[in-house]
Amino acid sequence: MLFNSIHFLVFYPIVAVLYFLLPFRFRWILLLVASCYFYMAFIPAYILILAFTIVLDYYLAIWIENATGPKRRTYLILSLSSNIGILIFFKYFNFALENTGYLYRFLIGADLPVSPLQIILPIGLSFHTFQSMGYIVEVYQGKIKAERHLGYYWVYVMFFPQLVAGPIERAHHLMTQFHQEHKLLFQNVEDGLKYIVYGFLMKLMVADRLSVFVDAMYNDPAGKSGADLLVATYFFAFQIYCDFAGYSNIAIGTAKILGIDLMRNFDRPYFSSSVSEFWGRWHISLSSWFRDYVYIPLGGNRVSTFRHIRNLLIVFALSGIWHGANWTFVIWGVLNGIYLASEVLWKRYVTEKTPKGFWFRWIGVIVTFHLVLLSWVYFRANSVSTAHLILQRIFDFTNGEGLDLIVEFQKKAGVFAIVVFLLLEALFPFWETTKEGWKKYGDWAVAGIFITLIFTGGVFYGSSFIYFQF
């Protein structure tokens, strides 16, 4: 079920009304049924895979808590291996088979006598797998108690606002909230609607508007000009941000109305003045997950410079692999790891002091944005060779075939959408925390402007969110 669908616009109000009408002790049942229905709107049969991992991790967490000695580690390994095994099979099996075939052909000179499987990736598999593994690790580390109520744990993994594209929540933050009774509060409804409206604006007016031009350029770049491919790359930077952050804002808003707080997943990342700052503000739930469960256990930055750089490259290579079974994602991840490694070397061997001042910061913002922009080419391209072709044409300023009138219009409309969005992105934090005085009328005025922009500039064809594929 897509947030930007009539189905969801009918589904969610019904759930919200029933949630506050039901006694507290029955609310978990409603959330469980609603979450199952939400997930099964995609591919119903895959609920069985999710149910298997939920039940398995539920019992393994309890066994870990009750066990002593080597058994605790055995149960941990069993849980992690089962989660990672399912993820590898559905997401990476054919990718591994394809690359094994290339190696086999290189060494033997013949095709590998195995055909790829017809596998459809379960929606949001990487997200709920990481959320489950985070819970298991924290139980093992003694940071939280194992949840004894299967229903509450089931809701924690499947909570429908963030089920298929995050944020990737932590048990100590989200699970505890399901044990608390939440009353219908006007402030929660108001705050939730702010996030929902702004999320729809990001998705419909910006992301889906830009996707028309981006798809036309990136899906067939051979005959396109370098200038148009460069514009498409700029467009994609804002498309992916508005698509993913838009989803996160809608998720935060729908949960907020129910009294549930989800973590903020984005913090205006394109205003970052360094790549390290960017990764502290982009997909925060995933970045912090890798930090806590991979980077710090490897030693983090409390090791030698060589090991520090190694840790960064490992984390970002894994982040690239997490995003998809394609070498383009691996290169994207490693490239960002190289950026961060370069920052480490700069601070280690050149200077630890970052120049201060308004102009220095904005120079940093511009440089950081364009470094990230370069990596987005690999993220969006269908293959490594396509990415290299796009970069070659951009840097050669190659001329290409003219654009038809529809694509040319989408190009101009995309520029307008980005300009409007940047103004709104700068103003949203002020609307988000409006003070008394102009709050009574200001909130409704801004909401009216946002809704008007959605209906006048939005694209309404029910396109999926980019991160659903991960």
C-alpha positions, 0 to 999 in steps of 0.5 A: 500500500502506497502512502500516495494512494487513495487506498491509504487515504481511506485506510489510515483515518479508519485505523486512527479513529478505531485506535482512539475508540478502542480500550488501551489493552486492545490497541496492539491488536488493531495495530497488528491487524492494520500492519498485516493488512498494509503489508499484504497489500503488496504481495500477501504470501510474503507475510509468511516470511516476515512471520517466521522471522518475527516468531524466531527472533521473539523466542531467541531473544528470550532464550538469549536473556535466560541463557548463560555462557556460550549458549547466549552467543549461539542463540545470537548467531542463530538469529543473525544468520537466519535474518542475514540468510533470508536477506541474502537469498532474496536480495543477493542470490541472483547477483552472486550467481551472475558474478559467479557465472562471469568468473566461471566463464573467465576461468573455464571458458563456458557458461555456468550451467545454472539459471537465475531464480525468479525471485521477487524481493519482499517490500522493505526486507532490508529495513525490518531485517535491520530493525530485528537484528538491532533488537537482538543485539541489544538484548544480547548486550543487556541494554534492553529486556527481551519483550515477553508479549509476542503481540507487542514484538510483532507490532514493533517489527511491523508497525505500518508507518515505518514498515517498508522504508523506515526509519529503522527504529530501536527497540528501547525507543519504539517498543516501549511506546506501545506499552504506553496509553496514548490519548488523542491530543490536538497538538499531536494531530497538528504536528502530525499533519504538518509532517504529512502535508510537507511529506506529500509536498516533497513527494508529489510536487518535487520528487515525482515531478523531477522523476519524469525528466530524470527517467527520460535521461538516465534510462537512455543516456546514449543520445542525450547531451552532456548538459541535459544529463548534468541537469538530470543528475542535479534533479536526481539529487533532489528527487531521491531526497524528496522521495525518501525524506517525504516518505519519512515525514509522512511516516513520522506524521502518521505515527505522531497522530497516534501518539507514537514518536518516530526518530527523525531520519533527515536533517536538511543534509544538503546544507552540510559543509562536509561529507561527514556532516552529510552522513550525520544528517542523511538517512540518520537511522541507517547511518546510526545503525551501522555506526553502533553495530558495525563501525564502533565494534570494529574500533571506530575512530579510537584506533590507528589511522589505517584501521580508522580508514579501513573501518570507514571503507567497510561500513560504506561498502556494506551500506552500498551492498545494503542498498541493492544487488548491483555494483553501482551501489557498491561503488557509490558506497565505497566512493562515499567511504573514500570521501570520509577517509580523505577527511580523516587524512586531511585532519590527520596530516594537514590541519585539524582546524576547519576555517570558520566564517560564513563564506567558508561554510558555504564553500564547504556546502557547495563542495560537499553537495557536488561530491555527493552529486558525483556519487549519485550518478552511480546510485541512479545509473542502471549499470556501471558502464551506463554511469561511466557513459553519463559521466563521460558525456557530462565532462565532455559537454557532448551534444545530443539529440534535441528534447521533445516538447514534453520532456523540455517542459518537465525540465523547466517545471523541475527547475521551478519545483527545486527553487520552490522546494529550497525556499520551503526547506529553509522555512519548514523548521520555523513552521515546525516550531511556530511560537504563540503569537502568529501560530493561530493563523500562521499554521493554517496559512502555511498549510494552505499554501503547501496543500495548494502547491501539492494540488497545483504542482503535484504529479498524481500517478501513484508512483512508488517510493524509491526506497521501497526496492531496498 
